[in-house]
């Protein structure tokens, strides 16, 4: 990890569990393709230690302080996993009639009528008999290059902590 710099004169707060953090960040791929941010960085607010962001991102921020700018890479395996060829499936129009209306090169968000769960897939190709769908995450198999500025760190307020704590069963 490379620390680019810090700002300010008062003692900055560290990124630790039970703190609220505000970031500005840019994510790019190895070839320089911008995933998020860019000339205008993306903003992100989260509570540390509650699974609100990518675990590998949170781990790299722990112990750093407000005002720091960091550069680091999160390998694919720690981000969205490896690209899995078995997640690419051909569906005939007989088993998947709605495939006839899909356009190659587009992402589709679908939902399970029974559970309400949503999932997405990429339409790789289509011919007269069916479609080829890729169910991998769009960033699977890609290392993520971060440039992060820790804009603000503060303790979580007691009322925020109550909302973040999981329900407990009384014995």
N, C-alpha and C positions, 0 to 999 in steps of 0.2 A: 504494500500500500504506500502511496506517495501522498504526503501532506503538502498541499500547495501553500497554505498560509493561514494566519489567524487575523482577526480584527478586534478592536476594542481595548479598553484599559482596565476595566474591573475584572475580578476573577470570574471567568465564565463557568457555567454549570456543565457538568458531565452528562452524557447520555447514559442513563441507568434505568433499571426497572422502576416502574411507578412514576415515570416522568413523561411529560407531554413534549413532543419534538416537532418542530417545523423545519422542513428541508426545502431547498431548491436544488433541482438535479437534472442531469441529462444522461440518457442511456443511449449508447451507440453499439453497433456490432463491429466485428473485426475489420470489415471493409469500410467503416465510417458511416454506414447507413444509420440515420437517426431513428431511434425507436420512440423515445419520449424526450421532450425538451428541445434543445437546439439553441438557436440564437436567443430565444426566450425560454429559460429553464422551466420545467414543470414544477409544481408545488405539491407537497405532501405533508399532511399532519397526521400524527399517530401517537398512541400511548405505548410506551416501551414495555415489552414483556407480556403482551396479550394477543400475539398472533395476528396483528393487523397488517403486517407487511411481510414480504419475503424473508424467511428466517435468516438466510445468508446475508441479506442486506442489513438487517438489524444487528447481527453478530459483528459485522465490520464497523458499525457505528458505536458500539458499546465502548465507553471509556473516553471517547473523543468529546470535544467541548464546543459550545456555542461559538460561532465565528470561524471555525475551521472549515477549510475546503480540502476535500480528499479526492483522490483518484484511485480506483481499484477495479479489478475484474472479478466477476462472479462466474465461475465455470458453469457450463451447461448443466452438469450433474447436480449442482447446488441451486440452480435456478428453476428451469422447467423440465429438466431431465433430458435424457438422450432422445434422439429421433428414433422412433420404433417403426420399422417397416411393416410389422404385423398390424399396425394401426391404419394401414392403407387397405381399403377393401373395395372390391368391385361388387356392385349391386345391379342385378338385372331389373329392367322395368317391370317384369312380372312380379318380383318380390317387393319392389320399391317404385310404384307407379308415379309418385310425386317427383321422382328423379327426372321425368321428362321435361319439367319446367325449369330445372336448374341450369345455371350458366357456368361453364368452365372458367376457372380463375376467380371465382367469388367465394366468400365465406358465407355460411348459412348458420343461423342460430335456430335451433329446434328445441321443442320442449316435450316432455313425456306427459301425455294427457292424464295418466293415472297418478303420477307423483308430483307433477309440476316442475320437476328438475329440468334445468336448461343445459344444453351442451352445444358445441359448435363443431363444424367440420368444413373442410375446404374441398371444393369441387375441382378435382385435378383434370378430369377429362370426361367426355361424353361421346358415345357413338350411337348407332341405331338400336343397339341391344341393351344398353345400360350406362351407368356412370361409375367413375372411380372416385371414392371419397377418402379424404385423409383426416383422421380423427386426432392427430398429434396437435399439441399446443403450437401456435404459430412461432413461438420462440424455442421450441424443443430443439436440442442439438446445437444451440447457439450460446457462445460466451457473451456475457453482458458487460460492457465497459461503462463504468459509472464515473461521473464527476458530480460530487455532492457538496453543497454548502450547508452547514448546520446553522440555520438562521436564528432559531430560538429554542431554548430548553427551559422548562419550568417543572416544578413538582405538580403532580396531578392534584386537583382539589378533592377533598373527601367525598363530595357528591359524585365526582367522576369515577372514583375508585369503586363506589357502591355499584354503579352501573356496569363496570368491567368485571367484577368478581363473579365467578360462576355460582349458581344456586347450590346451596348445601342442604343435604338431607339431615335432619336432626335424628339422633339415635333413639 
